[in-house]
């Protein structure tokens, strides 16, 4: 087991601010599993109680058993009391930069959030920003720390995991670390060296853009695939058949994704952040947003051409933003639902993973009561779907093509 970095003056090695969520909790669990003494600060008392009971507040494969073990061993505890922030040498912040209703990033969100626990920051700590931030936010936080009069170094070490793969990717993927000073870089690298021996050092500004470029690149690739899908589909051709044919034993096309709803809490938001950073001069990103956000409208338009939706009950299968997930944040399934509620006689929804939406029905009821079904999320459970109802399946979950 790796040696845990830390000083005798701190009772904890790491505290994660906002640590009961999808980004912070897997990280806290991973550090604790590698021998660190870890604390979590979160304003949600319900989530804190759940974590302290050794239970996950959301689905993350491979995390539940590790959480139960590290809580039982006393290596991880959560608190809604901000004073816990002062007890750790490394303070990891997993609060990202949101965009407002006008799609403008709020660069002050992290400094404002830190304001609630600023009184507990202590000399000698290393403050690490972990979630995606607007370029320049690391420097803004550095300025804030100087204003507080505490001797704290600031680092930006962006998370790189995909939901559902956190407990493998935290240990397998290289960790990007950045800091202004050599000492801050060394400390950040040593901490994340608990998780992996593969460390990539960048400047804070380079790391901020590296994180945004990564997410936006994925979003643009999804947009290209969705545009290709619409082109083929409008001509009565199966995009998935074309994609498989062109990529077979052809490495230069191996990374072309299939069609589908490109959603979730990061990709769209980060594309808008990058556009704002470049003075809204990002035609490629704006076009990707138009394509990806427009796919639910396109699907409904195609269904209108084939069916009299106004007289039909439409069932939506899958409300999470991605397969095998219970996370509905920014899910385009809900955009699809809103469009269909305007076009169809009735809309029914089901999801085998989502538990937070009281309006969802059991899948068998949705299938039985619907005249038409749409697979909106590629949950593996739908591969066994048997029905004589027409099904719109742009994900090719059923393996019968993606024509709509």
C-alpha positions as CSV (number, residue, x, y, z in Angstrom):
1,X,0.0,0.0,0.0
2,X,1.3,3.5,-0.8
3,X,2.4,5.8,1.9
4,X,-0.2,8.4,2.7
5,X,1.0,11.9,2.4
6,X,0.2,14.1,5.3
7,X,1.4,16.0,8.3
8,X,1.0,15.2,12.0
9,X,-0.9,18.5,12.6
10,X,-3.9,17.2,10.6
11,X,-6.2,14.5,11.7
12,X,-7.3,13.6,8.2
13,X,-5.3,13.2,5.0
14,X,-8.1,14.4,2.7
15,X,-11.5,16.1,3.0
16,X,-13.7,16.3,-0.1
17,X,-16.1,19.3,-0.3
18,X,-19.3,18.3,-2.0
19,X,-18.2,14.7,-1.5
20,X,-21.5,12.8,-1.5
21,X,-22.1,13.2,-5.2
22,X,-21.2,11.3,-8.3
23,X,-17.7,12.8,-8.6
24,X,-16.7,13.3,-5.0
25,X,-17.8,10.1,-3.3
26,X,-16.0,7.6,-5.6
27,X,-12.9,9.7,-5.2
28,X,-13.2,9.7,-1.4
29,X,-13.8,6.0,-1.4
30,X,-10.8,5.4,-3.6
31,X,-8.5,7.4,-1.3
32,X,-9.8,5.6,1.7
33,X,-9.4,2.3,0.1
34,X,-5.7,3.2,-0.6
35,X,-5.2,3.8,3.1
36,X,-5.9,7.5,3.5
37,X,-8.0,8.9,6.4
38,X,-10.8,10.7,4.5
39,X,-13.5,13.1,5.4
40,X,-16.4,14.4,3.4
41,X,-18.2,17.7,3.8
42,X,-21.6,18.0,2.1
43,X,-24.5,20.3,2.8
44,X,-27.0,17.4,2.3
45,X,-27.6,15.9,5.7
46,X,-29.6,13.0,4.1
47,X,-26.7,12.1,1.9
48,X,-24.3,12.4,4.8
49,X,-26.4,10.0,6.9
50,X,-26.6,7.6,4.0
51,X,-22.8,7.6,3.5
52,X,-22.1,7.2,7.2
53,X,-24.3,4.2,7.2
54,X,-22.0,2.7,4.6
55,X,-24.6,3.0,1.8
56,X,-24.3,4.6,-1.6
57,X,-26.9,7.4,-2.4
58,X,-26.7,6.5,-6.1
59,X,-25.6,3.6,-8.3
60,X,-21.9,3.2,-9.1
61,X,-20.7,-0.3,-9.9
62,X,-18.0,-1.6,-7.6
63,X,-18.3,1.2,-5.1
64,X,-20.9,-0.1,-2.6
65,X,-18.8,-2.9,-1.1
66,X,-15.7,-0.7,-0.8
67,X,-17.7,2.1,0.9
68,X,-19.1,-0.3,3.4
69,X,-15.7,-1.5,4.2
70,X,-13.9,1.8,4.6
71,X,-16.7,3.2,6.7
72,X,-16.6,0.1,9.0
73,X,-12.8,0.4,9.2
74,X,-13.1,4.1,10.2
75,X,-11.2,5.4,7.2
76,X,-14.1,7.5,5.8
77,X,-16.7,9.7,7.5
78,X,-19.0,12.3,6.2
79,X,-20.3,15.5,7.9
80,X,-22.6,18.4,7.2
81,X,-20.5,20.5,9.6
82,X,-18.0,22.7,7.6
83,X,-15.5,22.6,10.4
84,X,-14.4,19.2,9.1
85,X,-12.6,21.2,6.3
86,X,-10.0,22.4,8.8
87,X,-9.0,18.9,9.9
88,X,-7.4,17.7,6.6
89,X,-4.1,18.5,4.9
90,X,-5.6,18.1,1.4
91,X,-9.0,19.9,0.7
92,X,-10.5,18.6,-2.6
93,X,-13.3,20.7,-4.1
94,X,-15.7,18.9,-6.5
95,X,-18.0,21.9,-7.1
96,X,-17.9,22.7,-10.8
97,X,-18.7,25.8,-12.8
98,X,-22.5,25.9,-13.7
99,X,-24.1,27.7,-16.6
100,X,-27.1,29.9,-16.0
101,X,-30.5,30.0,-17.8
102,X,-28.8,32.0,-20.6
103,X,-26.0,29.4,-21.0
104,X,-23.4,31.7,-19.5
105,X,-20.9,30.2,-17.1
106,X,-20.9,31.4,-13.5
107,X,-17.2,31.8,-12.8
108,X,-17.8,32.9,-9.2
109,X,-19.6,29.7,-8.2
110,X,-16.6,28.0,-6.7
111,X,-15.3,31.0,-4.8
112,X,-18.8,31.6,-3.4
113,X,-19.1,27.9,-2.4
114,X,-15.7,28.1,-0.7
115,X,-16.9,31.1,1.2
116,X,-19.1,28.9,3.4
117,X,-16.1,27.1,4.8
118,X,-13.3,29.6,4.3
119,X,-13.1,30.3,8.0
120,X,-11.9,26.7,8.5
121,X,-9.1,26.8,6.0
122,X,-5.6,26.5,7.7
123,X,-2.0,27.3,6.9
124,X,-0.3,24.3,5.3
125,X,-3.3,22.9,3.5
126,X,-3.3,22.1,-0.2
127,X,-6.6,23.2,-1.9
128,X,-7.4,21.1,-4.9
129,X,-10.1,22.0,-7.5
130,X,-11.4,18.7,-9.0
131,X,-14.5,19.4,-11.1
132,X,-14.5,21.2,-14.5
133,X,-13.9,24.9,-14.1
134,X,-14.1,27.9,-16.4
135,X,-10.5,28.8,-17.6
136,X,-9.1,31.3,-15.1
137,X,-11.1,30.0,-12.1
138,X,-8.0,28.4,-10.5
139,X,-6.3,31.8,-10.6
140,X,-9.4,33.4,-9.2
141,X,-9.4,31.0,-6.2
142,X,-5.6,31.6,-5.7
143,X,-6.5,35.4,-5.4
144,X,-9.3,34.6,-3.0
145,X,-6.9,32.5,-0.8
146,X,-4.4,35.4,-0.8
147,X,-7.2,37.7,0.4
148,X,-8.0,35.3,3.3
149,X,-4.4,35.6,4.6
150,X,-3.8,31.9,4.9
151,X,-0.7,30.1,3.6
152,X,-2.4,27.6,1.3
153,X,-1.3,26.3,-2.1
154,X,-3.9,25.8,-4.8
155,X,-3.9,23.0,-7.4
156,X,-6.3,22.0,-10.2
157,X,-6.5,18.2,-10.8
158,X,-9.5,17.5,-13.1
159,X,-11.6,14.4,-12.7
160,X,-11.6,12.2,-15.8
161,X,-14.0,9.4,-14.9
162,X,-17.2,8.3,-16.7
163,X,-20.1,7.5,-14.5
164,X,-20.4,3.8,-14.0
165,X,-16.6,3.3,-14.4
166,X,-15.3,5.4,-11.5
167,X,-13.9,2.5,-9.5
168,X,-11.7,1.3,-12.3
169,X,-10.9,4.5,-14.1
170,X,-9.7,6.3,-10.9
171,X,-6.9,3.7,-10.7
172,X,-6.3,3.0,-14.4
173,X,-6.4,6.5,-16.1
174,X,-3.5,9.0,-15.8
175,X,-4.2,11.8,-13.4
176,X,-3.6,15.3,-14.6
177,X,-2.2,17.6,-11.9
178,X,-1.4,21.2,-12.0
179,X,-0.2,23.9,-9.6
180,X,1.5,27.3,-9.7
181,X,4.5,26.3,-7.6
182,X,6.8,23.3,-7.8
183,X,5.9,22.5,-4.2
184,X,2.2,22.5,-4.9
185,X,2.8,20.3,-8.0
186,X,4.8,17.9,-5.9
187,X,2.2,17.6,-3.2
188,X,-0.7,17.1,-5.7
189,X,1.3,14.5,-7.6
190,X,2.1,12.7,-4.4
191,X,-1.6,12.6,-3.3
192,X,-2.9,11.3,-6.6
193,X,0.0,8.9,-6.7
194,X,-2.0,7.0,-4.2
195,X,-4.4,6.1,-7.0
196,X,-2.0,5.7,-10.0
197,X,1.6,5.9,-10.9
198,X,0.7,7.7,-14.1
199,X,0.8,11.5,-13.5
200,X,0.6,14.2,-16.1
201,X,1.8,17.6,-15.1
202,X,0.4,20.7,-16.7
203,X,0.1,24.4,-15.8
204,X,-3.3,25.3,-14.2
205,X,-4.4,27.1,-17.4
206,X,-3.3,24.1,-19.6
207,X,-5.2,21.7,-17.3
208,X,-8.4,23.8,-17.3
209,X,-8.4,23.7,-21.1
210,X,-7.4,20.1,-21.2
211,X,-10.5,19.1,-19.2
212,X,-12.8,21.2,-21.4
213,X,-11.2,20.1,-24.6
214,X,-11.7,16.4,-23.6
215,X,-15.5,16.8,-22.9
216,X,-16.2,19.0,-25.9
217,X,-14.3,16.7,-28.2
218,X,-16.6,13.8,-27.2
219,X,-19.6,16.1,-27.6
220,X,-18.6,17.0,-31.1
221,X,-18.0,13.4,-32.1
222,X,-21.4,12.5,-30.9
223,X,-22.9,15.4,-32.9
224,X,-21.1,14.2,-36.1
225,X,-22.5,10.7,-35.6
226,X,-26.0,12.0,-34.9
227,X,-25.8,14.2,-38.1
228,X,-24.7,11.2,-40.1
229,X,-27.6,9.2,-38.6
230,X,-30.1,11.8,-39.7
231,X,-28.7,12.0,-43.2
232,X,-28.9,8.3,-43.7
233,X,-32.3,7.9,-41.9
234,X,-33.9,10.6,-44.1
235,X,-33.0,8.5,-47.1
236,X,-34.3,5.3,-45.7
237,X,-30.9,3.9,-44.9
238,X,-29.7,2.3,-41.6
239,X,-26.9,4.3,-40.2
240,X,-25.8,1.6,-37.8
241,X,-25.4,-0.9,-40.7
242,X,-23.3,1.7,-42.6
243,X,-21.2,2.5,-39.5
244,X,-20.4,-1.1,-38.8
245,X,-19.5,-1.7,-42.4
246,X,-17.1,1.3,-42.7
247,X,-15.4,0.6,-39.4
248,X,-14.9,-3.1,-39.8
249,X,-11.1,-3.8,-39.7
250,X,-10.5,-0.1,-40.5
251,X,-8.8,1.6,-37.6
252,X,-9.2,5.1,-38.8
253,X,-13.0,4.8,-38.3
254,X,-12.9,2.7,-35.2
255,X,-13.8,5.6,-32.9
256,X,-17.0,6.6,-34.7
257,X,-19.8,6.4,-32.1
258,X,-23.3,5.2,-32.8
259,X,-26.2,7.6,-32.8
260,X,-28.0,8.5,-29.6
261,X,-28.9,11.2,-27.1
262,X,-25.7,13.0,-26.0
263,X,-26.6,14.3,-22.7
264,X,-25.7,14.4,-19.0
265,X,-24.4,17.1,-16.6
266,X,-21.1,17.8,-18.4
267,X,-20.9,17.6,-22.2
268,X,-23.4,20.3,-23.1
269,X,-22.4,22.6,-20.2
270,X,-18.7,22.3,-21.0
271,X,-19.3,23.1,-24.6
272,X,-21.0,26.3,-23.6
273,X,-18.2,27.1,-21.2
274,X,-15.6,26.8,-24.0
275,X,-17.7,29.0,-26.3
276,X,-17.9,31.7,-23.6
277,X,-14.2,31.4,-23.0
278,X,-13.6,32.1,-26.7
279,X,-15.9,35.2,-26.7
280,X,-18.8,33.1,-28.1
281,X,-16.8,32.4,-31.2
282,X,-17.2,28.6,-31.4
283,X,-19.3,27.7,-34.4
284,X,-18.4,24.0,-34.2
285,X,-19.5,23.8,-30.6
286,X,-22.7,25.7,-31.2
287,X,-23.5,23.5,-34.2
288,X,-22.8,20.4,-32.1
289,X,-25.2,21.7,-29.5
290,X,-27.9,22.3,-32.1
291,X,-27.5,18.8,-33.5
292,X,-27.4,16.9,-30.2
293,X,-30.1,18.9,-28.5
294,X,-32.2,18.7,-31.6
295,X,-32.2,14.9,-31.8
296,X,-35.4,14.4,-29.7
297,X,-37.2,16.9,-32.0
298,X,-36.0,15.0,-35.0
299,X,-37.1,11.6,-33.7
300,X,-40.6,13.0,-32.9
301,X,-40.8,14.6,-36.3
302,X,-40.0,11.3,-38.0
303,X,-42.6,9.5,-35.8
304,X,-45.2,12.1,-36.8
305,X,-44.6,11.2,-40.5
306,X,-45.3,7.5,-39.8
307,X,-48.0,7.6,-37.1
308,X,-51.0,9.6,-36.0
309,X,-49.4,10.6,-32.6
310,X,-52.3,12.7,-31.5
311,X,-54.4,9.5,-31.1
312,X,-51.6,7.3,-29.6
313,X,-50.1,6.5,-26.2
314,X,-46.3,6.7,-26.5
315,X,-44.2,4.8,-24.0
316,X,-40.6,6.0,-23.3
317,X,-38.2,3.4,-22.0
318,X,-35.3,4.9,-20.2
319,X,-35.1,8.3,-18.5
320,X,-31.5,8.3,-17.2
321,X,-29.0,10.2,-19.4
322,X,-27.0,7.1,-20.1
323,X,-27.3,3.3,-20.0
324,X,-26.9,1.4,-16.7
325,X,-27.2,4.7,-14.7
326,X,-29.8,6.1,-12.4
327,X,-28.7,9.7,-13.1
328,X,-31.4,11.9,-14.8
329,X,-29.4,15.1,-14.8
330,X,-29.8,16.9,-18.1
331,X,-31.3,13.8,-19.6
332,X,-32.7,14.3,-23.1
333,X,-35.3,11.7,-22.3
334,X,-37.2,14.4,-20.4
335,X,-36.9,16.7,-23.4
336,X,-38.3,13.9,-25.5
337,X,-41.1,13.5,-23.0
338,X,-42.0,17.2,-23.1
339,X,-42.2,17.2,-26.9
340,X,-44.3,14.1,-27.0
341,X,-46.7,15.4,-24.4
342,X,-47.5,18.2,-26.8
343,X,-47.8,15.9,-29.8
344,X,-49.2,12.6,-28.5
345,X,-52.4,11.7,-26.7
346,X,-50.6,10.4,-23.7
347,X,-47.0,9.7,-22.7
348,X,-45.9,7.0,-20.2
349,X,-42.3,6.5,-18.9
350,X,-40.3,3.7,-17.3
351,X,-36.7,3.2,-16.2
352,X,-35.4,0.1,-14.3
353,X,-32.6,2.2,-12.6
354,X,-34.2,5.6,-11.8
355,X,-35.8,5.9,-8.4
356,X,-36.2,9.6,-7.9
357,X,-39.0,10.2,-10.4
358,X,-42.4,9.3,-8.8
359,X,-44.1,9.6,-12.2
360,X,-42.4,6.5,-13.6
361,X,-44.4,3.3,-14.1
362,X,-43.3,-0.3,-14.2
363,X,-42.0,-1.3,-17.6
364,X,-44.6,-4.0,-18.2
365,X,-47.4,-1.4,-17.6
366,X,-45.8,1.0,-20.0
367,X,-45.5,-1.6,-22.7
368,X,-49.0,-2.9,-22.2
369,X,-50.7,0.5,-22.3
370,X,-48.6,2.0,-25.1
371,X,-49.3,2.0,-28.9
372,X,-45.7,3.0,-29.7
373,X,-42.5,2.6,-27.8
374,X,-39.3,4.7,-27.9
375,X,-36.1,3.4,-26.4
376,X,-34.5,6.6,-25.1
377,X,-31.7,5.1,-22.9
378,X,-29.7,2.1,-23.9
379,X,-30.2,0.0,-20.8
380,X,-29.1,-3.6,-21.3
381,X,-32.4,-4.8,-19.9
382,X,-34.1,-3.7,-23.1
383,X,-32.2,-6.2,-25.3
384,X,-34.7,-8.8,-24.1
385,X,-37.6,-6.6,-25.0
386,X,-40.4,-8.6,-26.6
387,X,-43.4,-6.8,-28.0
388,X,-45.6,-6.6,-31.1
389,X,-45.7,-2.7,-30.7
390,X,-43.7,-0.6,-33.0
391,X,-40.4,0.5,-31.4
392,X,-38.2,3.5,-32.2
393,X,-34.7,2.4,-31.3
394,X,-31.9,4.8,-32.4
395,X,-29.4,3.1,-30.1
396,X,-29.8,-0.3,-31.9
397,X,-30.4,-1.9,-28.5
398,X,-32.6,-4.5,-30.1
399,X,-30.0,-5.2,-32.9
400,X,-32.6,-4.7,-35.6
401,X,-31.3,-1.4,-37.0
402,X,-31.8,2.3,-36.2
403,X,-34.2,3.5,-38.9
404,X,-37.1,5.6,-37.6
